[in-house]
Amino acid sequence: MSLIRISKLARRYVMGTETVHALREVSLEIVHGEYVAIMGPSGSGKSTLMNMIGCLDTPTSGSYELNGQDVSHMDDNQLAEIRNCEIGFIFQTFNLLARSTALRNVELPMIYAGLPAEERRAKALHALAQVGLADRVQHKPNELSGGQRQRVAVARALVNEPSILLADEPTGNLDSKTGVEIMALFEELAQKGNTIIVVTHEESVARHARRIIRILDGLIASDETVARARAASDLSQVPA
């Protein structure tokens, strides 16, 4: 069974007398364990599609099934629950609490989920160890490098064992070397069976995925499988 099944998904916005067609009856499926990049220039509809997949917005028409559940017509409370349980978000700007430690930031989704403190701590420590930050758990964001902050964000996304890791321009605020490290981390997570969706406008970032879906004018322009083997030199092309 597909993890994501989207059928004729459309999103229209009314702006005064004008109707903007952000998505135009997009259909696609993503199975468990896929590593997918969604690409497109500004205004192509890729961010709208990301918001739909992440249950941050609802479609004007069409259907979206996530893990067998039709989320197309859920209310805000139901969508919030789906986001917390099923989707781990990784943002370009990290979105960490400045006054909280790495450990506390990673615990946050589990606080919302109502897990007891001891279990939260154990799972957060494990998630931070997974991303190579076992020795930084008590550091606050301003005591961490950009790459370390993004690793905290990845740990936070992983901690509830979501169905999807959804990353929005994950290297956008990082220098080239750190971007390489984060994309290598994504490779490791994909190899462990995590389903990863990266939304980007950078070709060099998208080429790390196993499948690239290109969006243009609210439509899928192409959907290609990427060869698994990559030369080490490809990694050096991740943008700053």
Secondary structure as the mmCIF struct_conf table of DSSP 4:
data_model
#
loop_
_struct_conf.conf_type_id
_struct_conf.id
_struct_conf.beg_label_comp_id
_struct_conf.beg_label_asym_id
_struct_conf.beg_label_seq_id
_struct_conf.end_label_comp_id
_struct_conf.end_label_asym_id
_struct_conf.end_label_seq_id
BEND BEND1 LEU A 3 LEU A 3
STRN STRN1 ILE A 4 MET A 15
TURN_TY1_P TURN_TY1_P1 GLY A 16 THR A 17
STRN STRN2 GLU A 18 ILE A 30
TURN_TY1_P TURN_TY1_P2 HIS A 32 GLY A 33
STRN STRN3 TYR A 35 MET A 39
TURN_TY1_P TURN_TY1_P3 SER A 42 GLY A 43
BEND BEND2 SER A 44 GLY A 45
HELX_RH_AL_P HELX_RH_AL_P1 LYS A 46 ILE A 53
TURN_TY1_P TURN_TY1_P4 GLY A 54 CYS A 55
BEND BEND3 LEU A 56 ASP A 57
BEND BEND4 THR A 60 THR A 60
STRN STRN4 SER A 61 LEU A 66
TURN_TY1_P TURN_TY1_P5 ASN A 67 GLY A 68
STRN STRN5 GLN A 69 ASP A 70
TURN_TY1_P TURN_TY1_P6 SER A 72 HIS A 73
HELX_RH_AL_P HELX_RH_AL_P2 ASP A 76 GLU A 86
STRN STRN6 ILE A 87 ILE A 90
TURN_TY1_P TURN_TY1_P7 GLN A 92 THR A 93
TURN_TY1_P TURN_TY1_P8 ALA A 98 ARG A 99
BEND BEND5 SER A 100 SER A 100
HELX_RH_AL_P HELX_RH_AL_P3 ALA A 102 ALA A 113
TURN_TY1_P TURN_TY1_P9 GLY A 114 GLY A 114
HELX_RH_AL_P HELX_RH_AL_P4 ALA A 117 GLN A 130
TURN_TY1_P TURN_TY1_P10 VAL A 131 GLY A 132
TURN_TY1_P TURN_TY1_P11 ALA A 134 ASP A 135
TURN_TY1_P TURN_TY1_P12 VAL A 137 GLN A 138
HELX_RH_3T_P HELX_RH_3T_P1 PRO A 141 GLU A 143
BEND BEND6 LEU A 144 LEU A 144
HELX_RH_AL_P HELX_RH_AL_P5 GLY A 146 LEU A 158
TURN_TY1_P TURN_TY1_P13 VAL A 159 ASN A 160
BEND BEND7 SER A 163 SER A 163
STRN STRN7 ILE A 164 ASP A 168
BEND BEND8 GLU A 169 GLU A 169
TURN_TY1_P TURN_TY1_P14 PRO A 170 ASN A 173
BEND BEND9 LEU A 174 LEU A 174
HELX_RH_AL_P HELX_RH_AL_P6 SER A 176 GLN A 191
TURN_TY1_P TURN_TY1_P15 LYS A 192 GLY A 193
STRN STRN8 ILE A 196 THR A 200
BEND BEND10 HIS A 201 HIS A 201
HELX_RH_AL_P HELX_RH_AL_P7 GLU A 203 ALA A 206
TURN_TY1_P TURN_TY1_P16 ARG A 207 HIS A 208
BEND BEND11 ALA A 209 ARG A 210
STRN STRN9 ARG A 211 LEU A 216
TURN_TY1_P TURN_TY1_P17 ASP A 217 GLY A 218
STRN STRN10 LEU A 219 THR A 225
HELX_LH_PP_P HELX_LH_PP_P1 VAL A 226 ALA A 227
BEND BEND12 ARG A 228 ARG A 228
HELX_RH_AL_P HELX_RH_AL_P8 ALA A 232 LEU A 235
TURN_TY1_P TURN_TY1_P18 SER A 236 GLN A 237
#
